[in-house]
Amino acid sequence: MIKVASVSKKIGQNLRKIREKKEITQEQLALDAGLNRAYIGYIERGERNPTTKTLYKIAKALKVSVSDLMPS
C-alpha cells in the first residue's frame, strides 16, 4: 500500500524538477498559478498534500499535464 506522505513527497520532487528545468522560481510559479509562494515550497518539500484543483493550477502554470506531476 502506498502511503499518502510518500505520494506527496514524490509530487513535490516532480514539481521541483520540472520547475527548475524550466528555470522558474517558486515566486514566479506562485504568481502564475495564483498561489502563495510559501505553499509552493510546502508542496515541493512534501509537507502539504495539494488538491486536484491546486495540481491543475500548477500544471497549467508550468505548461505540463497533471500526470507529469504525479508519481509513476
N, CA and C atoms as a LAMMPS dump frame, in Angstrom:
ITEM: TIMESTEP
0
ITEM: NUMBER OF ATOMS
216
ITEM: BOX BOUNDS ff ff ff
-5.0000000000000000e+02 5.0000000000000000e+02
-5.0000000000000000e+02 5.0000000000000000e+02
-5.0000000000000000e+02 5.0000000000000000e+02
ITEM: ATOMS id mol type element x y z
1 1 1 N 0.835 -1.185 0
2 1 2 C 0 0 0
3 1 3 C 0.881 1.25 0
4 2 1 N 0.549 2.215 -0.836
5 2 2 C 1.305 3.457 -0.941
6 2 3 C 0.829 4.42 0.143
7 3 1 N 1.765 5.006 0.865
8 3 2 C 1.431 5.972 1.909
9 3 3 C 1.242 7.347 1.287
10 4 1 N 0.277 8.105 1.817
11 4 2 C -0.016 9.452 1.31
12 4 3 C 1.222 10.327 1.411
13 5 1 N 1.97 10.22 2.502
14 5 2 C 3.166 11.038 2.686
15 5 3 C 4.179 10.803 1.571
16 6 1 N 4.338 9.549 1.151
17 6 2 C 5.307 9.269 0.088
18 6 3 C 4.813 9.79 -1.261
19 7 1 N 3.512 9.783 -1.469
20 7 2 C 2.945 10.329 -2.704
21 7 3 C 3.159 11.84 -2.731
22 8 1 N 2.883 12.509 -1.617
23 8 2 C 3.079 13.959 -1.532
24 8 3 C 4.536 14.321 -1.766
25 9 1 N 5.442 13.534 -1.21
26 9 2 C 6.87 13.793 -1.37
27 9 3 C 7.28 13.641 -2.835
28 10 1 N 6.769 12.604 -3.509
29 10 2 C 7.112 12.366 -4.916
30 10 3 C 6.531 13.467 -5.813
31 11 1 N 5.305 13.901 -5.534
32 11 2 C 4.716 15.008 -6.291
33 11 3 C 5.604 16.237 -6.144
34 12 1 N 6.042 16.507 -4.914
35 12 2 C 6.917 17.649 -4.665
36 12 3 C 8.227 17.558 -5.416
37 13 1 N 8.815 16.36 -5.439
38 13 2 C 10.07 16.163 -6.168
39 13 3 C 9.869 16.394 -7.66
40 14 1 N 8.774 15.869 -8.2
41 14 2 C 8.487 16.057 -9.624
42 14 3 C 8.251 17.532 -9.939
43 15 1 N 7.508 18.2 -9.073
44 15 2 C 7.236 19.624 -9.263
45 15 3 C 8.541 20.415 -9.291
46 16 1 N 9.412 20.17 -8.316
47 16 2 C 10.678 20.912 -8.248
48 16 3 C 11.536 20.66 -9.489
49 17 1 N 11.619 19.4 -9.926
50 17 2 C 12.412 19.07 -11.121
51 17 3 C 11.917 19.839 -12.342
52 18 1 N 10.603 19.806 -12.547
53 18 2 C 10.018 20.485 -13.711
54 18 3 C 10.234 21.991 -13.61
55 19 1 N 9.981 22.546 -12.422
56 19 2 C 10.118 23.994 -12.232
57 19 3 C 11.557 24.445 -12.474
58 20 1 N 12.513 23.708 -11.924
59 20 2 C 13.916 24.075 -12.104
60 20 3 C 14.374 23.891 -13.548
61 21 1 N 13.882 22.837 -14.202
62 21 2 C 14.236 22.618 -15.61
63 21 3 C 13.755 23.782 -16.48
64 22 1 N 12.598 24.33 -16.121
65 22 2 C 12.042 25.461 -16.869
66 22 3 C 12.58 26.8 -16.377
67 23 1 N 13.493 26.738 -15.377
68 23 2 C 14.129 27.933 -14.82
69 23 3 C 13.104 28.946 -14.314
70 24 1 N 12.143 28.448 -13.55
71 24 2 C 11.099 29.283 -12.957
72 24 3 C 11.3 29.268 -11.446
73 25 1 N 11.234 30.43 -10.824
74 25 2 C 11.349 30.494 -9.373
75 25 3 C 10.028 30.077 -8.726
76 26 1 N 10.102 29.732 -7.443
77 26 2 C 8.871 29.424 -6.708
78 26 3 C 7.942 30.63 -6.728
79 27 1 N 8.518 31.805 -6.593
80 27 2 C 7.715 33.025 -6.581
81 27 3 C 6.974 33.226 -7.901
82 28 1 N 7.678 33.029 -9.012
83 28 2 C 7.038 33.204 -10.318
84 28 3 C 5.961 32.149 -10.548
85 29 1 N 6.249 30.92 -10.159
86 29 2 C 5.253 29.863 -10.296
87 29 3 C 4.011 30.196 -9.477
88 30 1 N 4.227 30.649 -8.261
89 30 2 C 3.107 31.007 -7.396
90 30 3 C 2.264 32.107 -8.024
91 31 1 N 2.919 33.127 -8.574
92 31 2 C 2.183 34.211 -9.238
93 31 3 C 1.388 33.685 -10.434
94 32 1 N 2.032 32.861 -11.256
95 32 2 C 1.381 32.325 -12.455
96 32 3 C 0.213 31.398 -12.112
97 33 1 N 0.328 30.686 -11
98 33 2 C -0.707 29.724 -10.607
99 33 3 C -1.751 30.332 -9.667
100 34 1 N -1.514 31.557 -9.212
101 34 2 C -2.448 32.183 -8.287
102 34 3 C -2.391 31.577 -6.891
103 35 1 N -1.179 31.171 -6.482
104 35 2 C -0.99 30.538 -5.179
105 35 3 C 0.04 31.32 -4.371
106 36 1 N 0.156 30.984 -3.1
107 36 2 C 1.137 31.602 -2.215
108 36 3 C 2.499 30.945 -2.431
109 37 1 N 3.574 31.751 -2.449
110 37 2 C 4.91 31.217 -2.673
111 37 3 C 5.296 30.19 -1.617
112 38 1 N 4.956 30.451 -0.379
113 38 2 C 5.281 29.512 0.697
114 38 3 C 4.58 28.169 0.464
115 39 1 N 3.369 28.209 -0.06
116 39 2 C 2.625 26.975 -0.319
117 39 3 C 3.328 26.118 -1.37
118 40 1 N 3.897 26.755 -2.382
119 40 2 C 4.668 26.024 -3.398
120 40 3 C 5.838 25.308 -2.716
121 41 1 N 6.51 25.993 -1.809
122 41 2 C 7.616 25.392 -1.071
123 41 3 C 7.164 24.205 -0.232
124 42 1 N 6.028 24.351 0.441
125 42 2 C 5.486 23.251 1.246
126 42 3 C 5.205 22.027 0.372
127 43 1 N 4.631 22.258 -0.792
128 43 2 C 4.327 21.148 -1.709
129 43 3 C 5.625 20.482 -2.166
130 44 1 N 6.604 21.287 -2.555
131 44 2 C 7.873 20.731 -3.042
132 44 3 C 8.581 19.904 -1.976
133 45 1 N 8.427 20.272 -0.717
134 45 2 C 9.059 19.517 0.368
135 45 3 C 8.197 18.356 0.847
136 46 1 N 7.016 18.183 0.257
137 46 2 C 6.133 17.093 0.64
138 46 3 C 5.426 17.335 1.957
139 47 1 N 5.363 18.594 2.388
140 47 2 C 4.732 18.948 3.66
141 47 3 C 3.238 19.219 3.522
142 48 1 N 2.776 19.367 2.31
143 48 2 C 1.355 19.592 2.057
144 48 3 C 0.887 18.631 0.979
145 49 1 N -0.379 18.245 1.081
146 49 2 C -0.993 17.348 0.116
147 49 3 C -1.943 18.19 -0.743
148 50 1 N -1.501 18.632 -1.918
149 50 2 C -2.317 19.537 -2.732
150 50 3 C -3.571 18.865 -3.292
151 51 1 N -4.613 19.659 -3.44
152 51 2 C -5.849 19.164 -4.044
153 51 3 C -5.657 19.019 -5.547
154 52 1 N -6.585 18.338 -6.176
155 52 2 C -6.516 18.204 -7.638
156 52 3 C -6.636 19.575 -8.302
157 53 1 N -7.421 20.454 -7.722
158 53 2 C -7.572 21.813 -8.256
159 53 3 C -6.234 22.55 -8.212
160 54 1 N -5.513 22.414 -7.11
161 54 2 C -4.209 23.055 -6.973
162 54 3 C -3.213 22.452 -7.956
163 55 1 N -3.209 21.13 -8.086
164 55 2 C -2.317 20.488 -9.046
165 55 3 C -2.607 20.955 -10.469
166 56 1 N -3.881 21.145 -10.782
167 56 2 C -4.258 21.64 -12.112
168 56 3 C -3.7 23.043 -12.334
169 57 1 N -3.832 23.926 -11.338
170 57 2 C -3.32 25.294 -11.453
171 57 3 C -1.81 25.297 -11.676
172 58 1 N -1.11 24.452 -10.916
173 58 2 C 0.347 24.373 -11.036
174 58 3 C 0.736 23.827 -12.408
175 59 1 N 0.085 22.757 -12.829
176 59 2 C 0.389 22.164 -14.133
177 59 3 C 0.137 23.163 -15.259
178 60 1 N -0.962 23.878 -15.162
179 60 2 C -1.285 24.877 -16.193
180 60 3 C -0.219 25.97 -16.232
181 61 1 N 0.217 26.434 -15.06
182 61 2 C 1.242 27.472 -14.994
183 61 3 C 2.58 26.981 -15.55
184 62 1 N 2.876 25.695 -15.356
185 62 2 C 4.119 25.117 -15.865
186 62 3 C 4.002 24.637 -17.313
187 63 1 N 2.778 24.644 -17.837
188 63 2 C 2.507 24.171 -19.206
189 63 3 C 2.871 22.692 -19.36
190 64 1 N 2.441 21.905 -18.36
191 64 2 C 2.6 20.456 -18.4
192 64 3 C 1.258 19.841 -18.029
193 65 1 N 1.143 18.524 -18.148
194 65 2 C -0.094 17.867 -17.729
195 65 3 C 0.006 17.516 -16.241
196 66 1 N -1.129 17.361 -15.605
197 66 2 C -1.167 16.982 -14.19
198 66 3 C -0.442 15.651 -14.005
199 67 1 N -0.564 14.763 -14.967
200 67 2 C 0.098 13.454 -14.841
201 67 3 C 1.625 13.579 -14.768
202 68 1 N 2.185 14.666 -15.306
203 68 2 C 3.634 14.876 -15.209
204 68 3 C 4.069 15.129 -13.77
205 69 1 N 3.152 15.607 -12.944
206 69 2 C 3.457 15.887 -11.546
207 69 3 C 3.28 14.652 -10.652
208 70 1 N 2.517 13.688 -11.143
209 70 2 C 2.176 12.519 -10.345
210 70 3 C 3.29 11.478 -10.329
211 71 1 N 3.367 10.691 -9.242
212 71 2 C 4.347 9.597 -9.187
213 71 3 C 4.07 8.557 -10.265
214 72 1 N 5.118 7.961 -10.765
215 72 2 C 4.913 6.933 -11.807
216 72 3 C 4.907 5.553 -11.197
